[in-house]
Amino acid sequence: MRRRRSLESAEDTNEVNLTPMLDVVFIMLIFFIVTTSFIKESGIEINRPESSEASPRPDAQVLVAVSPEGAVWVDGRAIDAHQVGEEVAGMLSDDGSVVIQADRASTTGLLIDVMDRLHEAGVDQVAVAANRSGR
């Protein structure tokens, strides 16, 4: 009898306890999820103009893109230029901001029209994106 008990206890101690490893993996997963930054895309490829005074604006809540063909895109969806104000105003929080990415070949009139529609809808924080050029 005595010998049987010692064999059973030896078998129990040979098992690998996976709980600490699973805890570490779970904590690493939570860390990577929390620290991941999500990049917002406008939906189309834009050739932005260059400016020596361009500064980064990471807090943009909504991206509006103006293509060279005159199409307006909001967060990856093509919309009518006349409805851009209502669409963006519904997506913004109280302190949200909008960045307009106008292509270098797009018309200035369409850019101004989009900005006017945003201001009419009550969007106050509007910026135009540009690439920073070296001096």
C-alpha positions as CSV (number, residue, x, y, z in Angstrom):
1,M,0.0,0.0,0.0
2,R,2.7,2.4,1.0
3,R,4.5,2.0,-2.3
4,R,1.3,2.7,-4.3
5,R,0.8,6.1,-2.6
6,S,4.3,7.2,-3.4
7,L,3.8,6.4,-7.1
8,E,0.6,8.3,-7.2
9,S,2.1,11.4,-5.6
10,A,5.1,11.2,-8.0
11,E,2.7,11.2,-11.0
12,D,0.9,14.3,-9.6
13,T,4.1,16.3,-9.3
14,N,5.2,15.5,-12.9
15,E,2.3,17.5,-14.4
16,V,3.1,21.0,-15.8
17,N,0.9,23.7,-14.4
18,L,-0.1,25.9,-17.4
19,T,-2.1,28.5,-15.4
20,P,0.8,30.9,-14.9
21,M,1.7,30.7,-18.6
22,L,-1.9,31.4,-19.6
23,D,-2.0,34.3,-17.2
24,V,1.1,35.9,-18.8
25,V,-0.3,35.3,-22.3
26,F,-3.6,36.9,-21.4
27,I,-1.9,39.9,-19.8
28,M,0.3,40.4,-22.9
29,L,-2.8,40.2,-25.1
30,I,-4.5,42.9,-23.1
31,F,-1.4,45.0,-23.2
32,F,-1.2,44.8,-27.0
33,I,-4.9,45.5,-27.5
34,V,-4.7,48.6,-25.3
35,T,-1.5,50.0,-26.8
36,T,-2.5,49.5,-30.4
37,S,-3.1,52.7,-32.4
38,F,-5.6,52.6,-35.1
39,I,-4.9,54.6,-38.2
40,K,-7.8,56.3,-39.9
41,E,-7.8,56.3,-43.7
42,S,-9.8,58.6,-45.9
43,G,-10.7,55.9,-48.4
44,I,-8.7,57.1,-51.5
45,E,-5.1,57.9,-52.3
46,I,-4.5,61.6,-52.0
47,N,-1.5,63.6,-53.3
48,R,-1.4,66.3,-50.6
49,P,0.2,69.7,-51.3
50,E,3.4,70.6,-49.4
51,S,3.7,73.3,-46.8
52,S,6.6,74.4,-44.6
53,E,4.2,75.2,-41.8
54,A,2.4,71.8,-41.7
55,S,2.1,70.3,-38.2
56,P,0.9,66.9,-37.2
57,R,-2.7,66.6,-36.0
58,P,-3.3,63.2,-34.4
59,D,-6.6,64.1,-32.7
60,A,-8.7,64.2,-35.9
61,Q,-11.9,62.4,-35.4
62,V,-13.2,62.4,-39.0
63,L,-11.2,62.5,-42.3
64,V,-12.8,64.1,-45.4
65,A,-11.0,63.5,-48.7
66,V,-11.5,65.5,-51.9
67,S,-10.3,63.7,-55.0
68,P,-9.0,65.3,-58.2
69,E,-12.2,64.2,-60.0
70,G,-14.3,66.2,-57.5
71,A,-15.5,63.3,-55.4
72,V,-15.9,63.7,-51.6
73,W,-15.1,60.8,-49.3
74,V,-15.9,60.7,-45.6
75,D,-14.2,57.9,-43.6
76,G,-13.9,55.6,-46.7
77,R,-17.4,56.3,-48.2
78,A,-18.1,58.4,-51.2
79,I,-20.9,61.0,-50.5
80,D,-22.5,63.9,-52.2
81,A,-20.6,67.2,-51.6
82,H,-23.9,68.9,-50.7
83,Q,-24.5,66.5,-47.8
84,V,-21.0,66.5,-46.3
85,G,-21.9,68.9,-43.5
86,E,-24.8,66.8,-42.2
87,E,-22.9,63.6,-42.5
88,V,-19.8,64.8,-40.7
89,A,-21.8,66.7,-38.0
90,G,-23.6,63.4,-37.1
91,M,-20.2,61.6,-36.7
92,L,-18.5,64.2,-34.4
93,S,-18.5,64.5,-30.7
94,D,-18.7,67.9,-29.0
95,D,-14.9,68.5,-29.1
96,G,-14.2,66.5,-32.3
97,S,-12.2,67.9,-35.2
98,V,-12.2,67.3,-39.0
99,V,-9.2,67.1,-41.3
100,I,-9.8,67.7,-45.0
101,Q,-7.4,65.9,-47.3
102,A,-7.7,67.7,-50.6
103,D,-5.7,66.4,-53.5
104,R,-3.1,68.7,-55.1
105,A,-5.1,68.5,-58.4
106,S,-8.5,69.1,-56.9
107,T,-10.2,72.4,-57.4
108,T,-10.0,75.1,-54.7
109,G,-13.7,75.9,-55.2
110,L,-14.7,72.4,-54.1
111,L,-12.5,72.6,-51.1
112,I,-14.0,75.9,-50.1
113,D,-17.5,74.5,-50.7
114,V,-16.8,71.5,-48.4
115,M,-15.4,73.8,-45.7
116,D,-18.5,76.1,-46.0
117,R,-20.9,73.1,-45.7
118,L,-19.0,71.9,-42.6
119,H,-19.2,75.4,-41.0
120,E,-22.9,75.6,-41.8
121,A,-23.5,72.3,-40.0
122,G,-21.8,73.6,-36.9
123,V,-18.4,72.0,-37.3
124,D,-15.9,74.6,-35.9
125,Q,-12.6,72.7,-35.9
126,V,-11.6,72.1,-39.5
127,A,-8.1,71.7,-40.8
128,V,-6.6,71.1,-44.3
129,A,-3.9,68.4,-44.5
130,A,-0.6,69.0,-46.2
131,N,2.8,67.3,-46.3
132,R,5.6,69.0,-44.5
133,S,8.3,70.2,-46.9
134,G,11.9,70.6,-45.9
135,R,13.2,74.2,-45.9
